[in-house]
Amino acid sequence: MDILPVNTGLQEQAVKKPIAGKILVGITGGVAIGLTAICAPFVSPALRKFCLPYIPATNEQIKNILNALKGRTGTVLDLGSGDGRIVLETAKKKFISHGVELNPWLVAYSKFDAFRKGLSDKTNFYRKDLWKYDISKYDNVVIFGVEQMMGDLEKKILKECKSDCNIIACRFPLPNMVPSKVIGHGIDTVWVYDCKKS
């Protein structure tokens, strides 16, 4: 004769609790991995030789850059292009505009924004390290740098830029080159340099 166990409902609860716990751990782990993947490109600049954080350009800075480009033509390169706003604004002014940015999320956003605004044919965005990107083919170069990197950036400019290149430094000037123009004041100041080689 078989003895049937009495079902008290405890066995069913015991089975449900581990499954619910595993689902909760899986969801929490997935959210943590997703947040890490999104946040890491914004935090990692602090771990490089020069911490170049993402700080969007102000409307006044954009206006000053466009003023610095008056009378210029050709190509524009924004080194550390962030969300692409400088590239898009210069493209609206008939420049062929490129942006170089290491953060993949900002590159993706910039490409999407260019497409949304109908500027994809006048813009390109590259996920590259600005120190390894060749700037020799550009007519105009814009950089939003930090003070600690401007000396090394000046060396790169003098080594790579063509003789008629126009350099626009924002937030901090280049340490040794003499600007041909200074536009604006405070955080919105831009320094314009003629990259003439002897």
C-alpha positions in Angstrom: 0.0 0.0 0.0 1.4 3.4 -1.1 1.4 6.3 1.3 0.6 9.6 -0.3 2.2 12.7 1.1 0.0 15.4 2.5 0.3 18.6 0.4 0.6 21.5 2.7 1.4 24.0 0.1 4.9 24.5 1.6 6.6 22.5 -1.2 5.0 24.7 -3.9 6.2 27.9 -2.1 9.7 26.5 -1.7 9.9 25.9 -5.4 8.5 29.4 -6.3 10.9 31.3 -4.0 14.2 30.2 -5.6 12.8 30.9 -9.1 11.6 34.4 -8.1 15.0 35.0 -6.5 16.9 33.9 -9.6 14.7 36.2 -11.8 15.3 39.1 -9.5 19.1 38.5 -9.5 19.1 38.2 -13.3 17.2 41.5 -13.7 19.4 43.3 -11.3 22.5 42.0 -12.9 21.3 42.9 -16.3 20.5 46.4 -15.3 23.9 46.8 -13.6 25.7 45.5 -16.8 23.6 47.8 -19.0 24.4 50.9 -16.8 28.1 50.0 -16.7 28.1 49.7 -20.5 26.4 53.1 -20.9 28.4 55.0 -18.2 31.9 53.6 -18.8 32.6 55.7 -21.9 31.7 58.8 -19.9 33.9 57.9 -16.9 36.9 56.4 -18.7 38.3 59.8 -19.8 39.4 60.3 -16.2 41.7 57.3 -16.5 43.6 58.6 -19.5 46.7 60.8 -19.5 44.6 63.8 -20.2 41.1 63.8 -18.7 38.9 65.3 -21.5 35.4 65.1 -20.2 32.2 65.6 -22.2 31.0 69.1 -21.7 28.6 70.4 -24.4 29.5 73.7 -26.1 27.3 76.6 -25.1 25.3 78.6 -27.7 27.8 81.5 -27.2 30.8 79.3 -27.9 29.1 78.0 -31.1 28.5 81.6 -32.1 32.1 82.5 -31.5 33.4 79.5 -33.5 31.2 80.4 -36.4 32.5 84.0 -36.2 36.0 82.6 -36.2 35.2 80.7 -39.4 33.9 83.8 -41.3 35.5 84.1 -44.7 36.9 80.5 -44.5 35.8 77.5 -46.6 36.6 73.9 -47.0 36.7 71.3 -44.3 36.3 71.5 -40.5 37.5 69.0 -38.0 36.2 69.0 -34.4 38.7 67.1 -32.2 36.7 65.6 -29.4 33.4 66.3 -31.0 31.1 65.2 -28.1 27.5 65.3 -29.2 28.4 66.7 -32.6 26.9 70.2 -32.2 29.9 72.0 -33.6 30.1 69.6 -36.6 26.4 70.1 -37.4 26.4 73.9 -37.0 29.5 74.2 -39.3 27.8 71.9 -41.8 24.8 74.2 -41.9 27.3 76.9 -43.0 28.3 74.9 -46.0 31.5 73.3 -44.6 32.3 69.6 -45.0 32.5 68.8 -41.3 34.0 65.9 -39.4 34.1 65.0 -35.8 36.5 62.7 -33.9 35.2 61.3 -30.6 36.3 58.3 -28.5 32.9 57.8 -26.8 30.8 55.4 -28.9 27.5 56.6 -27.5 28.3 60.2 -28.4 29.4 59.1 -31.9 26.1 57.1 -32.4 24.1 60.1 -31.1 25.9 62.5 -33.4 25.3 60.3 -36.5 21.6 60.0 -35.6 21.3 63.8 -35.0 23.0 64.5 -38.4 20.6 62.1 -40.1 17.6 63.6 -38.3 18.6 67.1 -39.4 19.4 66.1 -43.0 23.1 66.8 -42.7 24.5 63.3 -43.1 25.9 64.1 -46.6 28.0 67.0 -45.2 29.2 65.3 -42.0 31.2 62.3 -40.8 31.8 61.1 -37.3 34.7 58.8 -36.4 35.2 56.9 -33.2 39.0 57.5 -32.9 41.6 58.7 -30.4 42.3 62.3 -31.3 46.0 61.8 -30.6 46.2 59.1 -33.3 43.9 60.8 -35.9 45.7 62.5 -38.8 44.6 66.1 -39.0 46.7 67.1 -42.1 43.9 67.2 -44.6 41.7 69.7 -42.8 41.4 73.4 -43.6 40.0 74.3 -40.1 40.4 72.5 -36.8 38.4 73.1 -33.7 39.4 71.8 -30.3 37.7 72.1 -26.9 40.7 71.0 -24.7 41.7 71.1 -21.1 44.7 73.2 -20.1 47.0 70.2 -19.4 46.7 68.9 -23.0 47.2 72.2 -24.9 51.0 71.9 -25.1 51.0 68.4 -26.6 48.1 69.4 -28.9 50.1 72.4 -30.1 53.0 70.0 -31.0 50.6 67.8 -33.0 49.1 70.8 -34.8 52.6 72.1 -35.8 53.7 68.7 -37.0 50.5 67.7 -38.9 48.5 70.7 -40.0 48.9 72.1 -43.5 50.3 75.6 -43.8 47.0 77.5 -44.4 45.0 75.6 -41.7 42.9 77.7 -39.3 43.1 76.5 -35.6 40.3 77.4 -33.2 41.0 76.7 -29.6 38.1 76.9 -27.2 38.2 77.3 -23.4 42.1 77.3 -23.3 44.6 78.9 -25.6 47.6 77.1 -27.1 50.7 77.9 -24.9 53.2 79.1 -27.4 51.5 80.1 -30.7 50.3 83.7 -31.0 46.6 84.0 -31.9 45.6 86.1 -34.8 42.2 86.8 -33.1 40.6 86.3 -29.8 36.8 86.2 -29.8 34.5 86.4 -26.8 35.4 86.3 -23.1 35.4 84.0 -20.1 34.5 80.3 -20.7 33.2 81.2 -24.2 36.5 82.6 -25.4 38.0 81.2 -28.6 41.5 81.8 -29.8 42.1 81.7 -33.6 45.6 80.7 -34.9 47.0 80.7 -38.4 49.1 77.5 -38.8 51.7 79.1 -41.1 54.9 77.0 -41.5 58.2 78.5 -42.3 
